[in-house]
Amino acid sequence: MPAASAGATGVRATDTRPGPAPAAATSHPDPQVGPGPDGTDASEESTGRRMPDLPDLGVAVAALVVGAVVGLLGVVLTFLGLKGCELVTGTDSCGGPGLLVLVAILVAMVLGGAAMLRLFGVPDAGSVSFLGVGMLTVVILVLLLDVLLSVVMIVVIPVLTAGCFALARWVTTQLGEDVMADR
């Protein structure tokens, strides 16, 4: 089967033929990890895993997409947490342990967001994810707490999270530029 070409779609070229991957000059966000002398990525050799082929998205678009996915992850984890509390306590409230469930959901959102942003090559992925989830949490606590369990939040939360991640990426970029200018 022929290799796909990177045309107007912006998708990385992939070869679906079995056998070793062709040697290609790929750039890696970490200058110490990159193509080795035989053309394979040194990180692939050390971990034994190959990075998945993802579409080439701009950093801003990647932040939006990952933000929406993280928002959906938060909605699903919250739903599962409420159902778990209902099974354990007989009500949809966990009481004191509910705070731990909430913290676990937020940590999962930050870690999942950082991992996905790294896959897309977004710089400062951990900072962007932490700031994006933090801003989302503040907006929810200040503006949406009374309507948080409404069905419409299934759509609102991912859209809001996408916006928070885009804003977090912008803030992180601006802060990075300011720090570099000060040196």
N, C-alpha and C positions, 0 to 999 in steps of 0.2 A: 504494500500500500504506500503511496507517495507521501512525502512529508507535507504537512500543512504549511502554507506560506503566511507570513506576517503581513497581511494587507491592511486595508482600511479599518479592520475590526480591532486592531491593537492587541491581538492575541499572540502570545509567544509561539514561535515555530516549534512544532513537535513532530517526531518521527515515530510512527506506530509500529514499525517493523521490529521483530524480535532481534535480540543481539545487543551488543554493547552500544551505549549511547555515543553519538558522534562527539568528537572533541570540539568544543565551542568556547570562544572567549566570552566568559560571563563575568560580569562585575558583581561584587559582593559588598554589602554595606560595611563589613569588617575587613580592613585591608590585610589583616594577618590571615584571614581565611579566604581562600580563593582557588582558582584553578591551579592544580599542581603541575609538575613537569609533563605528566602524561595526559593532561587536559581534563582530568576528573577533579571534582571539588574536594579539597582536603577535608572539609567537614563531613562529607559523605563517607569517606574512608574511615574517619575516626569513630563515627557513630554507627556505621553500617546502614544508615537510612538515607533515602533520597528525598530531597525537598519536592513537594508536589508542584506540578506546573500550574501556575495561576496566571490569569490574564494580567497584562501590563496595564495597570490603572495608574492614574496620577495619584499623588500623595493625598490630595484633598478628596478625590473620589473614593480612594481606599478608606479614608477615615470615615466618610459618610456611610459606605457600605458596611464596614465593620461595626460602626456605631449602631446601625439598624439591627444587625445580627445580635449584637450584645444586648440591645434593648429587648429583643424577642427572647433571648436567653433568660434575661431577668424576669420577664413575664411568665415564662414556663417554670422557672425555678420557684417563683413566688406561688404560683398555682399549686405546684407539687408540695411546697412547704405548708400551705394552708390545708391541703388534703391530708398530709401526714399528721398535722396537729389534730385534725378532725378524727382521724383514726385512733390516735393515742389518747387524746383527752375527751373526745366526744363532742367538742365544740370546735369552731374554726379559729379559735384563739389559743395560742400556746402559753400565754402568760409570760413568766420570767424567761423560760428557755426560748421564747420567740425572738428575743433580742439576739441570741446566738445564731438562730436560723437566719435572721436578717443579715448579720455580719457575714455569715458563711456565703450567702447569696451575693453580697457586694464584693467579697473577695473573689468568688468565682467569676463574676463579671469583669473585674479588673484583670485577673490573670488570663481569662479567655480573650479579652480584648487585646491585651498586650501580645499574646501569642499570635493572634490573627493579624495584627498590624505588622509584626515582625515578618510573617509570611509574605506580606505585600511589600516589604522593604521600607516601611515608614520609619524615619529616624525618630529616636526617643520614644519608642513604642510604649514603654512602661509608663513614662510621664504622661503621654497623651491619654492612655487608657485610664490611669488613676485620676487625672484631672477631669476627663469626660464623665466618668462614673460619679465623681464627687460633685460636679456641677448638676448632674441629673438628680442626685439625692437631695441637694439643696432646693432645686426647683420643685421637686415633688413635695418636700416637707413644707415649703412656703406656700405653694399655689394649689397643689392637687390632692392634698391629703384627704379632703372630704369626699372626693369622687374617685379615689384610687381603686376601689373594688368594682367600679362600673365596667361593663363589657366594652365600652368604647376605648378604654385604656389599652386594650390589646393592640390597637393601632396607634394610639397617641404616644405610648411609652417608646416603641421603637423609633418613631419619627423624631420625638424629642431627644432620644439618645443619639441619633445620627447627627442632629444639630449640635448637641453638646460635644460630641467627638470632633466635629469640624471646627468648632470654636476652640476646643482644647488644642488641636493641631496648630491652629493659627497663633494662639497665645504662646505655645511652646516654640514655634518658629520665630516669633518676634522676640521672645526672651533670649533665645539662642543667638540671634543676630545682634541684640544689644550687648550681650556678654562678649561676643567676638569683637565688637567695635570698641569695647573698653580696653582690650588688650593691646 
